[in-house]
Amino acid sequence: MLTEREAQRLWQKLFRGQTITSLTLDEASTVIDDLPLDSPVRIRLSTELDELRRMQETSRE
């Protein structure tokens, strides 16, 4: 299990200055899965990940 602080650091590292690929999104999902279910950070990052996936799907069309 990750702490919220560790998860936020990993999240920033994944997306800062990087091209977002399906691998990046899978890694982000793993970060989220390592947080407790009731974590506010988990909820926020899950929402962000959903938005990023929608953006990636839209850009492919």
PyMOL Python script that loads the backbone (N, CA, C, O; Angstrom):
from pymol import cmd

cmd.read_pdbstr("""\
ATOM      1  N   MET A   1       0.832  -1.188   0.000  1.00  0.00           N
ATOM      2  CA  MET A   1       0.000   0.000   0.000  1.00  0.00           C
ATOM      3  C   MET A   1       0.875   1.248   0.000  1.00  0.00           C
ATOM      4  O   MET A   1       1.872   1.342   0.715  1.00  0.00           O
ATOM      5  N   LEU A   2       0.472   2.175  -0.808  1.00  0.00           N
ATOM      6  CA  LEU A   2       1.175   3.457  -0.883  1.00  0.00           C
ATOM      7  C   LEU A   2       0.539   4.453   0.072  1.00  0.00           C
ATOM      8  O   LEU A   2      -0.652   4.375   0.373  1.00  0.00           O
ATOM      9  N   THR A   3       1.345   5.382   0.538  1.00  0.00           N
ATOM     10  CA  THR A   3       0.764   6.511   1.251  1.00  0.00           C
ATOM     11  C   THR A   3       0.230   7.486   0.206  1.00  0.00           C
ATOM     12  O   THR A   3       0.593   7.413  -0.968  1.00  0.00           O
ATOM     13  N   GLU A   4      -0.622   8.384   0.639  1.00  0.00           N
ATOM     14  CA  GLU A   4      -1.167   9.374  -0.296  1.00  0.00           C
ATOM     15  C   GLU A   4      -0.050  10.232  -0.881  1.00  0.00           C
ATOM     16  O   GLU A   4      -0.076  10.570  -2.065  1.00  0.00           O
ATOM     17  N   ARG A   5       0.904  10.574  -0.073  1.00  0.00           N
ATOM     18  CA  ARG A   5       2.026  11.396  -0.542  1.00  0.00           C
ATOM     19  C   ARG A   5       2.838  10.658  -1.614  1.00  0.00           C
ATOM     20  O   ARG A   5       3.197  11.239  -2.638  1.00  0.00           O
ATOM     21  N   GLU A   6       3.121   9.380  -1.368  1.00  0.00           N
ATOM     22  CA  GLU A   6       3.868   8.587  -2.353  1.00  0.00           C
ATOM     23  C   GLU A   6       3.094   8.482  -3.667  1.00  0.00           C
ATOM     24  O   GLU A   6       3.668   8.600  -4.749  1.00  0.00           O
ATOM     25  N   ALA A   7       1.799   8.263  -3.558  1.00  0.00           N
ATOM     26  CA  ALA A   7       0.964   8.139  -4.757  1.00  0.00           C
ATOM     27  C   ALA A   7       0.973   9.435  -5.554  1.00  0.00           C
ATOM     28  O   ALA A   7       1.063   9.409  -6.782  1.00  0.00           O
ATOM     29  N   GLN A   8       0.881  10.561  -4.871  1.00  0.00           N
ATOM     30  CA  GLN A   8       0.888  11.848  -5.567  1.00  0.00           C
ATOM     31  C   GLN A   8       2.221  12.085  -6.263  1.00  0.00           C
ATOM     32  O   GLN A   8       2.254  12.607  -7.378  1.00  0.00           O
ATOM     33  N   ARG A   9       3.313  11.709  -5.621  1.00  0.00           N
ATOM     34  CA  ARG A   9       4.635  11.862  -6.247  1.00  0.00           C
ATOM     35  C   ARG A   9       4.764  10.992  -7.492  1.00  0.00           C
ATOM     36  O   ARG A   9       5.249  11.445  -8.529  1.00  0.00           O
ATOM     37  N   LEU A  10       4.330   9.745  -7.382  1.00  0.00           N
ATOM     38  CA  LEU A  10       4.379   8.847  -8.541  1.00  0.00           C
ATOM     39  C   LEU A  10       3.499   9.363  -9.669  1.00  0.00           C
ATOM     40  O   LEU A  10       3.874   9.299 -10.840  1.00  0.00           O
ATOM     41  N   TRP A  11       2.333   9.873  -9.314  1.00  0.00           N
ATOM     42  CA  TRP A  11       1.391  10.413 -10.305  1.00  0.00           C
ATOM     43  C   TRP A  11       2.037  11.568 -11.067  1.00  0.00           C
ATOM     44  O   TRP A  11       1.987  11.618 -12.296  1.00  0.00           O
ATOM     45  N   GLN A  12       2.639  12.487 -10.330  1.00  0.00           N
ATOM     46  CA  GLN A  12       3.293  13.629 -10.968  1.00  0.00           C
ATOM     47  C   GLN A  12       4.437  13.165 -11.866  1.00  0.00           C
ATOM     48  O   GLN A  12       4.622  13.694 -12.962  1.00  0.00           O
ATOM     49  N   LYS A  13       5.192  12.191 -11.409  1.00  0.00           N
ATOM     50  CA  LYS A  13       6.311  11.670 -12.193  1.00  0.00           C
ATOM     51  C   LYS A  13       5.816  11.026 -13.493  1.00  0.00           C
ATOM     52  O   LYS A  13       6.455  11.157 -14.537  1.00  0.00           O
ATOM     53  N   LEU A  14       4.680  10.335 -13.425  1.00  0.00           N
ATOM     54  CA  LEU A  14       4.131   9.678 -14.617  1.00  0.00           C
ATOM     55  C   LEU A  14       3.734  10.674 -15.695  1.00  0.00           C
ATOM     56  O   LEU A  14       3.928  10.418 -16.883  1.00  0.00           O
ATOM     57  N   PHE A  15       3.175  11.814 -15.281  1.00  0.00           N
ATOM     58  CA  PHE A  15       2.563  12.709 -16.254  1.00  0.00           C
ATOM     59  C   PHE A  15       3.335  13.992 -16.529  1.00  0.00           C
ATOM     60  O   PHE A  15       3.025  14.690 -17.495  1.00  0.00           O
ATOM     61  N   ARG A  16       4.312  14.320 -15.724  1.00  0.00           N
ATOM     62  CA  ARG A  16       5.044  15.568 -15.924  1.00  0.00           C
ATOM     63  C   ARG A  16       5.921  15.490 -17.165  1.00  0.00           C
ATOM     64  O   ARG A  16       6.890  14.734 -17.212  1.00  0.00           O
ATOM     65  N   GLY A  17       5.565  16.284 -18.168  1.00  0.00           N
ATOM     66  CA  GLY A  17       6.374  16.390 -19.369  1.00  0.00           C
ATOM     67  C   GLY A  17       6.428  15.134 -20.223  1.00  0.00           C
ATOM     68  O   GLY A  17       7.308  15.004 -21.075  1.00  0.00           O
ATOM     69  N   GLN A  18       5.511  14.219 -20.011  1.00  0.00           N
ATOM     70  CA  GLN A  18       5.525  12.958 -20.741  1.00  0.00           C
ATOM     71  C   GLN A  18       4.363  12.888 -21.724  1.00  0.00           C
ATOM     72  O   GLN A  18       3.313  13.495 -21.510  1.00  0.00           O
ATOM     73  N   THR A  19       4.563  12.149 -22.788  1.00  0.00           N
ATOM     74  CA  THR A  19       3.466  11.821 -23.684  1.00  0.00           C
ATOM     75  C   THR A  19       2.620  10.764 -22.993  1.00  0.00           C
ATOM     76  O   THR A  19       3.145   9.788 -22.457  1.00  0.00           O
ATOM     77  N   ILE A  20       1.316  10.962 -23.009  1.00  0.00           N
ATOM     78  CA  ILE A  20       0.423  10.021 -22.340  1.00  0.00           C
ATOM     79  C   ILE A  20       0.105   8.879 -23.300  1.00  0.00           C
ATOM     80  O   ILE A  20      -0.474   9.083 -24.367  1.00  0.00           O
ATOM     81  N   THR A  21       0.497   7.679 -22.895  1.00  0.00           N
ATOM     82  CA  THR A  21       0.254   6.480 -23.691  1.00  0.00           C
ATOM     83  C   THR A  21      -0.643   5.534 -22.890  1.00  0.00           C
ATOM     84  O   THR A  21      -0.941   5.788 -21.723  1.00  0.00           O
ATOM     85  N   SER A  22      -1.062   4.456 -23.522  1.00  0.00           N
ATOM     86  CA  SER A  22      -1.871   3.472 -22.800  1.00  0.00           C
ATOM     87  C   SER A  22      -1.057   2.842 -21.665  1.00  0.00           C
ATOM     88  O   SER A  22      -1.619   2.478 -20.632  1.00  0.00           O
ATOM     89  N   LEU A  23       0.246   2.712 -21.847  1.00  0.00           N
ATOM     90  CA  LEU A  23       1.102   2.193 -20.784  1.00  0.00           C
ATOM     91  C   LEU A  23       1.119   3.150 -19.593  1.00  0.00           C
ATOM     92  O   LEU A  23       1.053   2.713 -18.444  1.00  0.00           O
ATOM     93  N   THR A  24       1.207   4.439 -19.860  1.00  0.00           N
ATOM     94  CA  THR A  24       1.180   5.437 -18.795  1.00  0.00           C
ATOM     95  C   THR A  24      -0.122   5.339 -18.017  1.00  0.00           C
ATOM     96  O   THR A  24      -0.121   5.399 -16.787  1.00  0.00           O
ATOM     97  N   LEU A  25      -1.231   5.188 -18.730  1.00  0.00           N
ATOM     98  CA  LEU A  25      -2.535   5.084 -18.074  1.00  0.00           C
ATOM     99  C   LEU A  25      -2.635   3.803 -17.248  1.00  0.00           C
ATOM    100  O   LEU A  25      -3.234   3.808 -16.173  1.00  0.00           O
ATOM    101  N   ASP A  26      -2.060   2.720 -17.733  1.00  0.00           N
ATOM    102  CA  ASP A  26      -2.049   1.470 -16.964  1.00  0.00           C
ATOM    103  C   ASP A  26      -1.224   1.623 -15.690  1.00  0.00           C
ATOM    104  O   ASP A  26      -1.619   1.137 -14.630  1.00  0.00           O
ATOM    105  N   GLU A  27      -0.086   2.294 -15.792  1.00  0.00           N
ATOM    106  CA  GLU A  27       0.752   2.530 -14.611  1.00  0.00           C
ATOM    107  C   GLU A  27       0.029   3.422 -13.611  1.00  0.00           C
ATOM    108  O   GLU A  27       0.126   3.211 -12.402  1.00  0.00           O
ATOM    109  N   ALA A  28      -0.693   4.413 -14.112  1.00  0.00           N
ATOM    110  CA  ALA A  28      -1.466   5.295 -13.239  1.00  0.00           C
ATOM    111  C   ALA A  28      -2.553   4.511 -12.518  1.00  0.00           C
ATOM    112  O   ALA A  28      -2.820   4.749 -11.340  1.00  0.00           O
ATOM    113  N   SER A  29      -3.170   3.589 -13.215  1.00  0.00           N
ATOM    114  CA  SER A  29      -4.196   2.743 -12.608  1.00  0.00           C
ATOM    115  C   SER A  29      -3.609   1.896 -11.478  1.00  0.00           C
ATOM    116  O   SER A  29      -4.259   1.681 -10.455  1.00  0.00           O
ATOM    117  N   THR A  30      -2.393   1.423 -11.667  1.00  0.00           N
ATOM    118  CA  THR A  30      -1.719   0.642 -10.633  1.00  0.00           C
ATOM    119  C   THR A  30      -1.457   1.489  -9.394  1.00  0.00           C
ATOM    120  O   THR A  30      -1.606   1.015  -8.268  1.00  0.00           O
ATOM    121  N   VAL A  31      -1.068   2.736  -9.605  1.00  0.00           N
ATOM    122  CA  VAL A  31      -0.856   3.651  -8.472  1.00  0.00           C
ATOM    123  C   VAL A  31      -2.158   3.796  -7.688  1.00  0.00           C
ATOM    124  O   VAL A  31      -2.159   3.722  -6.460  1.00  0.00           O
ATOM    125  N   ILE A  32      -3.251   4.000  -8.393  1.00  0.00           N
ATOM    126  CA  ILE A  32      -4.554   4.160  -7.740  1.00  0.00           C
ATOM    127  C   ILE A  32      -4.927   2.896  -6.969  1.00  0.00           C
ATOM    128  O   ILE A  32      -5.424   2.973  -5.845  1.00  0.00           O
ATOM    129  N   ASP A  33      -4.689   1.743  -7.573  1.00  0.00           N
ATOM    130  CA  ASP A  33      -5.044   0.472  -6.933  1.00  0.00           C
ATOM    131  C   ASP A  33      -4.279   0.233  -5.640  1.00  0.00           C
ATOM    132  O   ASP A  33      -4.734  -0.523  -4.782  1.00  0.00           O
ATOM    133  N   ASP A  34      -3.121   0.872  -5.493  1.00  0.00           N
ATOM    134  CA  ASP A  34      -2.311   0.695  -4.292  1.00  0.00           C
ATOM    135  C   ASP A  34      -2.708   1.624  -3.149  1.00  0.00           C
ATOM    136  O   ASP A  34      -2.080   1.612  -2.091  1.00  0.00           O
ATOM    137  N   LEU A  35      -3.743   2.424  -3.360  1.00  0.00           N
ATOM    138  CA  LEU A  35      -4.239   3.311  -2.305  1.00  0.00           C
ATOM    139  C   LEU A  35      -5.444   2.673  -1.613  1.00  0.00           C
ATOM    140  O   LEU A  35      -6.158   1.881  -2.228  1.00  0.00           O
ATOM    141  N   PRO A  36      -5.677   3.007  -0.344  1.00  0.00           N
ATOM    142  CA  PRO A  36      -6.872   2.501   0.335  1.00  0.00           C
ATOM    143  C   PRO A  36      -8.147   2.956  -0.383  1.00  0.00           C
ATOM    144  O   PRO A  36      -8.187   4.042  -0.962  1.00  0.00           O
ATOM    145  N   LEU A  37      -9.177   2.123  -0.339  1.00  0.00           N
ATOM    146  CA  LEU A  37     -10.426   2.414  -1.051  1.00  0.00           C
ATOM    147  C   LEU A  37     -11.068   3.735  -0.630  1.00  0.00           C
ATOM    148  O   LEU A  37     -11.683   4.418  -1.448  1.00  0.00           O
ATOM    149  N   ASP A  38     -10.928   4.087   0.633  1.00  0.00           N
ATOM    150  CA  ASP A  38     -11.589   5.294   1.136  1.00  0.00           C
ATOM    151  C   ASP A  38     -10.703   6.544   1.080  1.00  0.00           C
ATOM    152  O   ASP A  38     -11.059   7.582   1.637  1.00  0.00           O
ATOM    153  N   SER A  39      -9.576   6.446   0.422  1.00  0.00           N
ATOM    154  CA  SER A  39      -8.646   7.567   0.344  1.00  0.00           C
ATOM    155  C   SER A  39      -9.189   8.676  -0.560  1.00  0.00           C
ATOM    156  O   SER A  39      -9.574   8.406  -1.698  1.00  0.00           O
ATOM    157  N   PRO A  40      -9.226   9.920  -0.070  1.00  0.00           N
ATOM    158  CA  PRO A  40      -9.646  11.037  -0.918  1.00  0.00           C
ATOM    159  C   PRO A  40      -8.736  11.208  -2.140  1.00  0.00           C
ATOM    160  O   PRO A  40      -9.198  11.606  -3.209  1.00  0.00           O
ATOM    161  N   VAL A  41      -7.463  10.911  -1.982  1.00  0.00           N
ATOM    162  CA  VAL A  41      -6.526  11.017  -3.105  1.00  0.00           C
ATOM    163  C   VAL A  41      -6.867   9.960  -4.155  1.00  0.00           C
ATOM    164  O   VAL A  41      -6.787  10.230  -5.353  1.00  0.00           O
ATOM    165  N   ARG A  42      -7.241   8.777  -3.720  1.00  0.00           N
ATOM    166  CA  ARG A  42      -7.644   7.724  -4.667  1.00  0.00           C
ATOM    167  C   ARG A  42      -8.839   8.187  -5.495  1.00  0.00           C
ATOM    168  O   ARG A  42      -8.873   8.001  -6.711  1.00  0.00           O
ATOM    169  N   ILE A  43      -9.803   8.781  -4.836  1.00  0.00           N
ATOM    170  CA  ILE A  43     -11.003   9.261  -5.522  1.00  0.00           C
ATOM    171  C   ILE A  43     -10.635  10.346  -6.532  1.00  0.00           C
ATOM    172  O   ILE A  43     -11.110  10.325  -7.667  1.00  0.00           O
ATOM    173  N   ARG A  44      -9.794  11.288  -6.126  1.00  0.00           N
ATOM    174  CA  ARG A  44      -9.391  12.380  -7.021  1.00  0.00           C
ATOM    175  C   ARG A  44      -8.594  11.862  -8.214  1.00  0.00           C
ATOM    176  O   ARG A  44      -8.847  12.253  -9.353  1.00  0.00           O
ATOM    177  N   LEU A  45      -7.633  10.984  -7.950  1.00  0.00           N
ATOM    178  CA  LEU A  45      -6.811  10.456  -9.039  1.00  0.00           C
ATOM    179  C   LEU A  45      -7.632   9.576  -9.982  1.00  0.00           C
ATOM    180  O   LEU A  45      -7.382   9.556 -11.187  1.00  0.00           O
ATOM    181  N   SER A  46      -8.600   8.859  -9.445  1.00  0.00           N
ATOM    182  CA  SER A  46      -9.482   8.044 -10.301  1.00  0.00           C
ATOM    183  C   SER A  46     -10.261   8.923 -11.259  1.00  0.00           C
ATOM    184  O   SER A  46     -10.418   8.591 -12.434  1.00  0.00           O
ATOM    185  N   THR A  47     -10.748  10.045 -10.751  1.00  0.00           N
ATOM    186  CA  THR A  47     -11.478  10.985 -11.598  1.00  0.00           C
ATOM    187  C   THR A  47     -10.556  11.550 -12.674  1.00  0.00           C
ATOM    188  O   THR A  47     -10.939  11.637 -13.840  1.00  0.00           O
ATOM    189  N   GLU A  48      -9.347  11.932 -12.284  1.00  0.00           N
ATOM    190  CA  GLU A  48      -8.380  12.455 -13.256  1.00  0.00           C
ATOM    191  C   GLU A  48      -8.036  11.409 -14.314  1.00  0.00           C
ATOM    192  O   GLU A  48      -7.929  11.730 -15.497  1.00  0.00           O
ATOM    193  N   LEU A  49      -7.866  10.163 -13.888  1.00  0.00           N
ATOM    194  CA  LEU A  49      -7.528   9.103 -14.835  1.00  0.00           C
ATOM    195  C   LEU A  49      -8.668   8.885 -15.831  1.00  0.00           C
ATOM    196  O   LEU A  49      -8.423   8.693 -17.022  1.00  0.00           O
ATOM    197  N   ASP A  50      -9.899   8.914 -15.350  1.00  0.00           N
ATOM    198  CA  ASP A  50     -11.052   8.788 -16.256  1.00  0.00           C
ATOM    199  C   ASP A  50     -11.044   9.899 -17.299  1.00  0.00           C
ATOM    200  O   ASP A  50     -11.300   9.652 -18.478  1.00  0.00           O
ATOM    201  N   GLU A  51     -10.752  11.117 -16.866  1.00  0.00           N
ATOM    202  CA  GLU A  51     -10.703  12.252 -17.792  1.00  0.00           C
ATOM    203  C   GLU A  51      -9.570  12.086 -18.809  1.00  0.00           C
ATOM    204  O   GLU A  51      -9.753  12.365 -19.994  1.00  0.00           O
ATOM    205  N   LEU A  52      -8.416  11.637 -18.352  1.00  0.00           N
ATOM    206  CA  LEU A  52      -7.282  11.424 -19.257  1.00  0.00           C
ATOM    207  C   LEU A  52      -7.595  10.344 -20.291  1.00  0.00           C
ATOM    208  O   LEU A  52      -7.234  10.472 -21.460  1.00  0.00           O
ATOM    209  N   ARG A  53      -8.266   9.286 -19.854  1.00  0.00           N
ATOM    210  CA  ARG A  53      -8.649   8.220 -20.801  1.00  0.00           C
ATOM    211  C   ARG A  53      -9.621   8.749 -21.849  1.00  0.00           C
ATOM    212  O   ARG A  53      -9.498   8.437 -23.033  1.00  0.00           O
ATOM    213  N   ARG A  54     -10.589   9.551 -21.407  1.00  0.00           N
ATOM    214  CA  ARG A  54     -11.542  10.143 -22.363  1.00  0.00           C
ATOM    215  C   ARG A  54     -10.814  11.041 -23.353  1.00  0.00           C
ATOM    216  O   ARG A  54     -11.103  11.009 -24.550  1.00  0.00           O
ATOM    217  N   MET A  55      -9.875  11.839 -22.865  1.00  0.00           N
ATOM    218  CA  MET A  55      -9.120  12.727 -23.746  1.00  0.00           C
ATOM    219  C   MET A  55      -8.312  11.922 -24.761  1.00  0.00           C
ATOM    220  O   MET A  55      -8.245  12.288 -25.934  1.00  0.00           O
ATOM    221  N   GLN A  56      -7.702  10.834 -24.314  1.00  0.00           N
ATOM    222  CA  GLN A  56      -6.902  10.009 -25.216  1.00  0.00           C
ATOM    223  C   GLN A  56      -7.795   9.366 -26.276  1.00  0.00           C
ATOM    224  O   GLN A  56      -7.416   9.299 -27.445  1.00  0.00           O
ATOM    225  N   GLU A  57      -8.962   8.897 -25.883  1.00  0.00           N
ATOM    226  CA  GLU A  57      -9.887   8.289 -26.846  1.00  0.00           C
ATOM    227  C   GLU A  57     -10.361   9.317 -27.865  1.00  0.00           C
ATOM    228  O   GLU A  57     -10.474   9.011 -29.052  1.00  0.00           O
ATOM    229  N   THR A  58     -10.637  10.528 -27.409  1.00  0.00           N
ATOM    230  CA  THR A  58     -11.093  11.593 -28.296  1.00  0.00           C
ATOM    231  C   THR A  58     -10.006  11.966 -29.295  1.00  0.00           C
ATOM    232  O   THR A  58     -10.297  12.237 -30.460  1.00  0.00           O
ATOM    233  N   SER A  59      -8.762  11.983 -28.848  1.00  0.00           N
ATOM    234  CA  SER A  59      -7.664  12.373 -29.740  1.00  0.00           C
ATOM    235  C   SER A  59      -7.396  11.319 -30.812  1.00  0.00           C
ATOM    236  O   SER A  59      -6.824  11.631 -31.856  1.00  0.00           O
ATOM    237  N   ARG A  60      -7.801  10.079 -30.565  1.00  0.00           N
ATOM    238  CA  ARG A  60      -7.609   9.011 -31.552  1.00  0.00           C
ATOM    239  C   ARG A  60      -8.666   9.044 -32.646  1.00  0.00           C
ATOM    240  O   ARG A  60      -8.456   8.501 -33.731  1.00  0.00           O
ATOM    241  N   GLU A  61      -9.790   9.671 -32.370  1.00  0.00           N
ATOM    242  CA  GLU A  61     -10.888   9.681 -33.351  1.00  0.00           C
ATOM    243  C   GLU A  61     -10.656  10.658 -34.463  1.00  0.00           C
ATOM    244  O   GLU A  61     -11.489  10.780 -35.361  1.00  0.00           O
TER     245      GLU A  61
END
""", "prot")
cmd.dss("prot")
cmd.show_as("cartoon", "prot")
cmd.util.cbc("prot")
cmd.orient("prot")
